[in-house]
Structures are given as C-alpha cells and as structure tokens.
Amino acid sequence: MGSFGTNTSSTTSFTLTGFPEMEGLQHWLAALLLLLYAVSVLGNILILFIIKEEQSLHQPMYYFLSLLSVNDLGVSFSTLPTVLAALCFHASETAFDACLTQMFFIHLFSWTESGILLAMSFDRYVAICNPLRYSSVLTDIRVAHMGISIIIRSFYMVFPLPFLLKRLPFCKANVLTHSYCLHPDLIRLPCGDTTINSMYGLFIVISAFGVDSVLILLSYVLILRSVLAIASQEERLKTLNTCVSHICAVLIFYVPMVSVSMVHRFGKHAPEYVHKLMSLVYLFVPPMLNPIIYSIKTKEIRKRLPKMFFKLKL
C-alpha cells in the first residue's frame, strides 16, 4: 500500500506507545501477550487441521468455523509485528504507509469476523428452525458464496480508510496511544478537517457491526421461539446446546468491542492504560478463546484432539 496518493504533510512515520505507565511490568505483559499469540495461533491451526482431516466435519457449520479460524489467524498476525517491536525491543517507530497497511488489515479482519458470526447464526437458524431444508439451503456452493461475499463486503468497507487519511496534513506530534495502528487513533492526529473520516467511520460501524448484531439477535429470537415449541425439556436443552459455542463467540467479540467504545466515549478521565488494556482485550482475546470454546463444546473436535496428539507421539 505504498501508493495511497500524495500526502500533504512531511510525515514519514508514527510513534507507537506500549505501556509507559506500567514500565516495571512491561516484560510480564510482553510474556503474557506472547502466550496469547501462541495459544491463538496453535489453537486455530489445530481447528483447521482437524476440520480438514475429519470427514464428518465437512459440513456448513464447520466451513464457517474454518473461515473464523483463518480470520483469527489474520488478526493475530496483523498485530504481532508492531506489538512485539514496541514491547520487547522498544522499537516504537513505524513507517507511515506501514501503519496505514496495518490499520487496513486489522479493521478488515474485524469486519470480516462480524460477518462470519452472522453467517454462523444463519446456519444455526436453518439447522434448528428448518432442519429438513438444511442440506438444500446451505449447499457447499452457497456457503462458498456467503464466505466470498463477507470478505468482499469487508474489503470495500475498509478500503477507503487509508485514502481518506492519506489526503490529510499531519502536522502534530504523530504519537499513537497503542502499539498498533487503529483508525480511531489515527484520525486524532491530522490538523485538517476529519469530518469525512469520522462520518464514514461511523457509517461503516453502523452498517456492519450494527446491522450484523441486530440480525444475529433476531436469529436467536427465532431460534428461541422454535426451541420453546419443543415438548421435551431434554430435547430443548440438547438443541440449545448446539448454539452455546456460537453464542460464546458472539459475546467475546461484541462485548469487548462495545466496552472499548464505551470507555472511549464515557471514560475520558480513566487512566490511559485502561483504554489500552481494553483495546488489547478486544483484539487479542477472541482469537485465543474461539478455538478453546469450540474444542470444549464441539464433541467431534473434542474426540479428534486426543487421536491427533496420539498420532503425533507415534
């Protein structure tokens, strides 16, 4: 992304900040983040490997789970370089275009994850409310089209962001509050008019996260109505249990995101490290917890894990 147009300022780099308020704990924080990265990368690779190898998992639900795992790997790898550089090596400078590129990919994967969670809620809706039509509605071709549509939607929503920033003059001290580049952080720095950037950012947040979350909620209202119509309590619980993993994935994605937004808007007097920690939770925790949740709650994956480790030992 080195050709984003002509920047009207002399800015060539941004300064990333770690946690200067917690200087004595930075090594421990770096170790914790490395552990989160390791668990996230290993867990998502294992999920992908198990789904590929286990023939019984070649179903729409697990195709969407594979896409979620690939996306979570993307989130991890898009933040890893600058976080490690800032916390472990105290290399806080990042090039202007490199920062815009990282911003693009972080937001691309965030928007994509929201779309994947919506597709997974549709899968649960069809499986529970229209089980006889499940195989005819969610064919392999249709699942592939849904996956491609999610990626295309996310790409076109995020694509203008670097261009909108590139056109602005940067004449302030270009110090970011995080150890990675985010759009809300970057639009604080230009000395030009950022109204278009702010309005477009709000538009894509509402049209993606807002619409997706409402549709996910609607799908679960319909699912709950269908489940309550089942006579047997045991069958009701068994049916709802198939949704637990997805509900957890939705909560660990949307709750930190809403919390970050609330802290940003209403917690202006909170210490700076609170804002940074909330942002870290939003970006780091979902990619780590998703494979753990699906490994624990999905019987087929849970049964396949010991077999795989046994083969590795041999």
C-alpha positions in Angstrom: 0.0 0.0 0.0 2.8 2.3 -0.8 0.8 4.3 -3.4 -2.1 5.7 -1.5 -1.8 9.0 -3.2 0.1 12.1 -2.2 0.3 13.1 1.5 0.2 16.8 2.0 2.5 16.7 5.1 6.1 15.7 5.7 5.1 12.8 7.9 7.1 9.7 7.3 6.4 7.7 10.5 4.3 7.3 13.6 5.5 6.6 17.1 3.8 3.6 18.8 3.5 3.5 22.6 3.4 0.5 24.8 2.6 0.9 28.5 4.9 3.5 29.9 2.6 3.8 32.9 3.4 0.2 33.7 7.1 0.2 32.9 8.0 -2.2 35.7 5.5 -4.8 34.3 6.3 -4.5 30.6 8.3 -7.7 30.5 5.5 -9.6 32.2 2.9 -8.0 29.8 5.1 -8.9 26.8 5.3 -12.5 28.1 1.5 -12.6 28.5 0.9 -11.3 25.0 3.3 -13.9 23.5 1.4 -16.6 25.4 -1.9 -15.3 24.0 -0.4 -15.3 20.5 1.0 -18.8 20.9 -2.4 -20.2 22.1 -4.3 -18.3 19.4 -2.0 -19.4 16.5 -1.7 -23.1 17.7 -5.4 -23.4 18.6 -6.7 -22.0 15.3 -4.2 -24.1 13.3 -5.4 -27.2 15.2 -9.0 -26.4 14.4 -8.2 -26.0 10.7 -6.3 -29.3 10.7 -9.0 -31.3 12.5 -11.7 -30.0 10.2 -9.6 -30.8 7.1 -8.8 -34.3 8.3 -12.2 -35.3 9.8 -14.7 -36.2 7.1 -17.7 -35.9 9.4 -16.8 -32.2 9.9 -17.2 -31.3 6.2 -20.5 -29.5 6.9 -21.5 -25.8 6.6 -21.2 -25.1 10.3 -17.5 -26.2 10.3 -16.8 -24.5 7.0 -17.8 -21.3 8.7 -15.7 -22.3 11.7 -12.7 -22.8 9.4 -13.2 -19.3 8.0 -13.4 -17.9 11.5 -10.1 -19.6 12.4 -8.4 -18.2 9.3 -9.7 -14.8 10.2 -8.5 -15.1 13.8 -5.0 -16.0 12.5 -5.2 -12.9 10.3 -6.0 -10.7 13.4 -3.1 -12.3 15.3 -0.5 -11.8 12.5 -1.6 -8.3 11.7 -0.9 -7.0 15.2 2.1 -9.2 16.1 4.9 -7.3 14.4 4.4 -3.9 16.0 3.3 -5.2 19.4 6.5 -7.3 19.7 8.6 -4.5 18.4 7.2 -1.9 20.8 7.1 -4.1 23.9 10.0 -6.5 23.5 12.5 -4.4 21.5 11.4 -0.9 22.3 11.3 -0.2 18.5 8.4 2.3 18.6 8.8 3.9 15.1 6.6 2.6 12.2 6.6 4.0 8.7 3.5 6.0 7.6 2.4 3.6 4.8 3.2 0.5 7.0 0.9 2.0 9.7 -1.9 2.5 7.2 -1.4 -1.0 5.9 -1.6 -2.5 9.4 -4.7 -0.4 10.1 -6.4 -1.7 6.9 -5.8 -5.3 7.8 -6.8 -5.0 11.5 -10.1 -3.4 10.5 -10.6 -5.8 7.6 -10.4 -8.8 9.8 -12.6 -7.2 12.5 -15.4 -6.5 9.9 -14.9 -10.0 8.4 -15.3 -11.6 11.9 -18.6 -9.8 12.4 -19.8 -11.1 9.0 -18.7 -14.7 9.8 -20.6 -14.6 13.1 -23.7 -13.5 11.3 -23.3 -16.4 8.8 -22.9 -18.8 11.6 -26.1 -17.5 13.3 -27.9 -18.1 10.0 -26.5 -21.7 9.9 -27.9 -22.3 13.5 -31.2 -20.7 12.5 -31.7 -23.0 9.5 -30.5 -26.1 11.4 -33.0 -25.6 14.2 -35.9 -23.8 12.6 -35.9 -25.6 9.2 -33.9 -28.8 9.7 -35.5 -30.6 6.8 -34.3 -27.9 4.4 -30.8 -27.6 5.9 -28.9 -29.5 3.3 -30.8 -27.9 0.4 -30.4 -24.3 1.8 -26.8 -24.5 2.9 -25.1 -26.2 0.0 -21.4 -26.1 -0.5 -21.7 -23.6 -3.3 -24.0 -21.3 -1.2 -21.6 -21.5 1.7 -18.7 -20.6 -0.5 -20.7 -17.6 -2.0 -21.5 -16.4 1.6 -17.9 -16.6 2.6 -16.7 -14.7 -0.5 -19.5 -12.1 0.0 -18.4 -11.5 3.6 -14.8 -10.9 2.5 -15.8 -8.6 -0.4 -18.1 -6.6 1.9 -15.4 -6.1 4.5 -12.8 -5.2 1.9 -14.9 -2.5 0.2 -16.0 -1.0 3.6 -12.4 -0.7 4.9 -10.7 0.1 1.6 -11.4 3.9 1.6 -10.0 4.4 5.1 -6.3 4.7 4.2 -7.1 7.0 1.2 -9.2 9.3 3.5 -6.3 9.5 5.9 -3.6 9.9 3.2 -5.2 13.1 1.9 -4.9 14.9 5.3 -2.0 17.0 6.5 -0.3 15.6 9.6 1.4 18.5 11.4 1.1 17.4 15.1 3.3 15.1 17.1 2.5 11.7 15.5 2.3 9.7 18.7 -0.2 6.9 18.8 -1.7 5.6 22.0 -1.4 1.9 21.1 1.3 -0.4 20.0 -0.5 -0.9 16.7 -2.4 1.3 14.2 -6.2 1.8 14.5 -8.4 4.3 12.6 -9.9 6.0 15.7 -6.3 6.6 17.0 -5.1 7.9 13.6 -7.9 10.4 13.0 -6.9 12.3 16.2 -3.6 13.4 14.6 -4.3 15.3 11.4 -4.5 19.1 11.6 -7.0 19.2 8.7 -10.8 18.6 8.8 -11.5 15.0 9.7 -15.3 15.3 9.5 -15.5 13.0 6.4 -13.3 10.4 8.1 -15.4 10.4 11.3 -18.7 10.3 9.4 -17.5 7.4 7.1 -16.1 5.5 10.1 -19.5 5.9 11.9 -21.3 4.8 8.8 -19.4 1.6 8.3 -19.6 0.7 12.0 -23.4 1.1 12.0 -23.8 -0.7 8.6 -21.6 -3.6 9.6 -21.4 -4.2 13.3 -24.8 -2.5 14.0 -26.7 -4.4 11.3 -24.9 -7.7 11.9 -25.6 -7.6 15.7 -29.3 -6.9 15.1 -29.6 -9.8 12.6 -27.8 -12.1 15.0 -30.1 -11.2 17.8 -33.1 -11.7 15.5 -31.9 -15.1 14.5 -31.7 -16.1 18.2 -35.2 -14.8 18.9 -36.5 -17.0 16.2 -34.4 -19.9 17.4 -35.6 -19.5 20.9 -39.2 -19.4 19.7 -38.7 -22.6 17.8 -37.0 -24.3 20.8 -39.7 -23.3 23.2 -42.2 -25.1 20.9 -40.4 -28.4 21.5 -42.4 -30.5 24.1 -39.5 -32.4 25.7 -37.3 -30.3 28.1 -34.4 -32.7 27.3 -34.7 -32.0 23.6 -34.9 -28.3 24.2 -31.7 -28.3 26.2 -30.0 -30.6 23.6 -31.0 -28.2 20.8 -29.9 -25.1 22.6 -26.6 -26.8 23.4 -25.7 -26.7 19.7 -25.7 -22.9 19.9 -23.6 -22.5 23.0 -20.3 -22.2 21.1 -21.6 -19.7 18.7 -23.2 -17.6 21.5 -19.9 -17.5 23.4 -18.0 -16.5 20.2 -20.5 -13.7 19.6 -20.2 -12.5 23.2 -16.4 -12.5 23.3 -16.3 -10.5 20.1 -19.1 -7.9 20.7 -18.8 -7.3 24.5 -15.1 -6.2 24.3 -15.9 -4.1 21.2 -18.8 -2.3 23.0 -16.7 -1.9 26.1 -13.9 -0.3 24.2 -16.4 2.1 22.6 -18.0 2.9 26.0 -14.6 3.5 27.7 -13.5 5.7 24.7 -16.7 7.8 24.8 -17.5 8.0 28.5 -14.3 7.1 30.3 -12.2 10.0 29.3 -11.0 10.5 32.8 -9.9 6.8 33.1 -6.2 6.2 33.2 -4.6 5.8 29.7 -3.6 2.2 30.4 -7.3 1.3 30.9 -8.0 2.3 27.3 -5.0 0.3 26.1 -5.9 -2.8 28.0 -9.5 -2.7 26.8 -8.2 -2.5 23.2 -5.8 -5.4 23.8 -8.7 -7.5 25.1 -10.8 -6.7 22.0 -8.0 -7.7 19.6 -6.2 -10.5 21.5 -8.8 -12.4 23.5 -11.3 -13.6 20.8 -8.7 -15.2 18.6 -7.4 -17.1 21.7 -10.8 -18.1 23.1 -12.6 -19.1 19.9 -10.6 -22.4 19.3 -10.7 -23.2 23.0 -14.5 -22.8 23.2 -15.1 -24.8 20.0 -12.7 -27.6 21.2 -14.5 -27.9 24.5 -18.1 -27.6 23.3 -17.9 -29.5 19.9 -18.0 -33.2 20.5 -16.4 -34.1 17.1 -13.5 -31.8 17.6 -13.1 -32.8 21.3 -12.9 -36.5 20.3 -10.5 -35.9 17.5 -7.9 -34.0 19.6 -6.6 -37.0 21.6 -6.3 -39.1 18.5 -4.3 -36.4 16.8 -1.9 -36.0 19.7 -1.5 -39.8 19.9 -0.5 -39.9 16.2 2.0 -37.1 16.7 3.6 -39.1 19.6 3.9 -42.1 17.3 
